[in-house]
């Protein structure tokens, strides 16, 4: 299941674990990424709070937690090679994985068709 936020994050659910990243639209708007700061494994995130930072030659941008949960893994390859996030934001460019506190929180997120309407 793939879901999106109005702040241009995506979330892919696999059981009770969600993989999170920035959307292709966000990556395109930011341009070439030069720095990424990810949350620490074990961090407890609250929906809407800044969870990560992506910085491009144009600007720095917070990546907000789309759901409450505990960070269980981060994509260190993205930290080592920030351009990989821009090249494949919804694939190899994922940022972190979180174990959901409340799976029903996904109901508040947009599906792909709804997100496409705001990402024009």
C-alpha positions as CSV (number, residue, x, y, z in Angstrom):
1,X,0.0,0.0,0.0
2,X,1.4,3.4,-1.1
3,X,0.3,6.6,0.6
4,X,1.2,10.3,0.4
5,X,1.2,13.4,2.5
6,X,0.5,17.0,1.5
7,X,4.1,17.7,2.5
8,X,5.3,15.4,-0.3
9,X,6.4,12.4,1.7
10,X,5.5,8.9,0.6
11,X,5.0,5.8,2.7
12,X,4.9,2.2,1.6
13,X,3.4,-0.3,4.1
14,X,4.7,-3.8,4.6
15,X,2.9,-5.4,7.5
16,X,3.4,-3.0,10.5
17,X,6.5,-1.4,9.0
18,X,6.4,1.6,6.7
19,X,9.2,2.8,4.4
20,X,9.2,6.6,4.1
21,X,10.8,8.9,1.6
22,X,10.2,12.1,-0.4
23,X,8.1,12.0,-3.6
24,X,9.4,12.4,-7.1
25,X,7.7,15.8,-7.2
26,X,9.6,16.9,-4.1
27,X,12.9,15.7,-5.4
28,X,12.3,17.5,-8.7
29,X,11.4,20.7,-6.9
30,X,14.5,20.5,-4.7
31,X,17.0,19.7,-7.5
32,X,20.4,18.1,-6.8
33,X,20.5,16.8,-3.3
34,X,23.9,17.4,-1.5
35,X,23.1,16.5,2.1
36,X,20.7,14.2,4.0
37,X,20.2,13.9,7.8
38,X,18.1,10.9,8.9
39,X,16.5,10.1,12.3
40,X,18.3,7.8,14.7
41,X,17.3,4.2,14.8
42,X,15.1,3.9,17.9
43,X,13.8,7.4,17.7
44,X,10.1,7.8,18.4
45,X,8.4,10.0,15.8
46,X,5.1,11.9,16.0
47,X,3.1,12.6,12.9
48,X,3.8,16.0,11.5
49,X,7.1,16.5,13.3
50,X,10.4,16.9,11.4
51,X,12.0,13.5,11.1
52,X,14.8,14.2,8.5
53,X,16.4,16.9,6.5
54,X,17.2,17.0,2.8
55,X,19.4,19.7,1.5
56,X,19.9,20.7,-2.1
57,X,21.9,23.4,-3.9
58,X,18.6,25.4,-3.8
59,X,17.3,24.9,-0.3
60,X,17.1,22.7,2.8
61,X,13.8,21.1,3.6
62,X,12.4,19.1,6.5
63,X,10.9,15.7,5.9
64,X,7.9,15.3,8.2
65,X,6.9,12.0,9.8
66,X,3.7,10.9,8.1
67,X,2.7,8.6,11.0
68,X,3.6,8.0,14.7
69,X,6.1,5.2,15.2
70,X,9.6,4.0,16.0
71,X,12.5,4.3,13.5
72,X,13.8,0.7,12.9
73,X,16.2,1.3,10.0
74,X,17.7,4.2,8.0
75,X,19.1,4.2,4.5
76,X,22.7,5.0,5.1
77,X,23.4,4.6,1.3
78,X,21.2,7.7,0.8
79,X,23.3,9.6,3.4
80,X,26.5,8.5,1.6
81,X,25.1,9.4,-1.8
82,X,22.4,12.0,-1.5
83,X,22.0,12.2,-5.3
84,X,20.5,8.7,-5.2
85,X,17.4,10.1,-3.5
86,X,16.8,12.5,-6.3
87,X,17.5,9.8,-8.9
88,X,15.1,7.2,-7.5
89,X,13.1,8.9,-4.7
90,X,10.4,6.3,-4.5
91,X,12.7,3.3,-4.8
92,X,16.4,3.1,-3.8
93,X,16.2,6.6,-2.5
94,X,14.0,5.8,0.5
95,X,15.0,7.5,3.8
96,X,13.9,5.4,6.8
97,X,11.6,2.7,8.0
98,X,9.2,3.1,10.9
99,X,7.2,0.6,12.9
100,X,3.7,2.1,13.1
101,X,2.2,2.9,16.5
102,X,-1.3,3.0,15.0
103,X,-1.9,1.4,11.5
104,X,-5.3,3.2,11.3
105,X,-3.3,6.5,10.9
106,X,-2.8,5.5,7.2
107,X,-6.5,6.3,6.6
108,X,-5.6,10.0,6.9
109,X,-3.1,9.8,4.1
110,X,-3.7,10.2,0.4
111,X,-3.7,7.5,-2.3
112,X,-1.8,8.0,-5.5
113,X,-4.7,9.6,-7.4
114,X,-5.4,12.1,-4.7
115,X,-1.7,13.1,-4.4
116,X,-1.4,13.5,-8.2
117,X,-4.1,16.3,-7.9
118,X,-1.9,18.4,-5.5
119,X,1.5,17.6,-7.1
120,X,0.8,19.3,-10.4
